[in-house]
Amino acid sequence: MSTDPAPPYWLLISVLFSNQPLSPSLAMTLHQAAFELHQRGEGAKEVAGDMVSGRVVNLRKDVSFGGIAGPAFEAEIETERGSGVVRFVLTRQGLERMKQQPAEPPRPKYLN
């Protein structure tokens, strides 16, 4: 288990557009889904949590603006504030940092 604190969300993603305010937990949820899509080369992933549900889509292109570059994603979400769209980039710095972290062990599966 790593003793390093979790990196701040603003290091991991750069938001290009959002019509919903992003809390740190929502930003991290979107980041995790996008990172998994990027690593696996998949096109879309459903997200769900206490305060959000929706879908993250891998746009399968890299974008660059200023000093920030990385793969682009779009999320359609439902929150307690209503529906929204978020377009964001996984930063190269954030991708490198995530690759350096050890993989999490699989979660145990429970029978109901």
MARMIDO-843249 format. One record per residue (C-alpha): x negated, y, z. Coordinates in steps of 0.02 Angstrom, whole numbers, plus 32768, in hexadecimal, padded with zeros to 4 digits. Example, Ala and Ser with C-alpha at 12.3 -4.5 7.8 and 13.67 -1.06 7.14 Angstrom:
<pts>
7D997F1F8186;7D547FCB8165;
</pts>
This chain:
<pts>
800080008000;7FBB80AA7FCE;7F9D812C8054;7FA281B97FD5;804182227FE1;80B5821E7F4B;8081829C7EC8;80F183357EBA;817583257E33;813883C27DD9;8092836B7DB8;80EB82D77D68;816F832A7CFB;818583D07CA6;823A84017C89;825C844F7BDF;8316846A7BFB;839584437C82;844584817C9B;844384357D4B;83CF84677DD9;835283DC7DFB;832F83A87EAC;828883527ECE;82E182AA7EE3;833F82BE7E3E;829E82EF7DE4;824682567E2B;82D681E57DF7;82CB82277D45;820E82187D47;821281637D81;828F81317CFB;822D818C7C73;818881427CAD;81D080927CA5;821480B47BF6;816C80F87BBF;810B80657C07;817F7FE37BBB;819E803D7B16;825A80327B31;82DB80AD7AEF;835480CD7B7F;837480A77C36;840980C07CA8;83E7811B7D4C;845081197DE8;843B81547E99;849481A67F29;84A4824D7ED0;848C82247E17;84BE81AF7D8C;849881B77CD5;842381827C4B;836F81B17C1F;833F81A47B67;828E81967B23;828682117A91;81EC81B47A51;818882507A29;810282B57A7D;8119836F7A95;809C83F57AC1;80B484A67B00;802A850B7B4E;7FBD849A7BB7;804584177BD1;805983827B5F;80A882D67B6C;813482637B38;81E282B17B30;828182727B83;833682A77B94;83AE827B7C21;846A828A7C27;8499828B7CDE;852D82997D53;850D82E97DFC;857583317E88;856D83D57E25;85B383877D86;856A83467CE4;84C883857C99;843B836E7C1E;838283727C49;82F783737BC7;824A83557C0D;8199831C7BEB;813282A07C4D;809083007C65;7FEB82AF7C32;7FA682D77CDE;803A82807D2E;802A81E97CBB;7F7381D47CE8;7F9981E27DA1;802481607D96;7FB180E67D38;7F3480F27DC7;7FB480BE7E4A;7FC180057E71;805D7FAE7E31;80E87F9A7EB0;810D7EE77EE3;81B17EA37EA0;82477EC37F0E;82927E297F60;83347DEA7F15;83BF7DCB7F91;844F7D557F7C;84FB7D957FAA;
</pts>
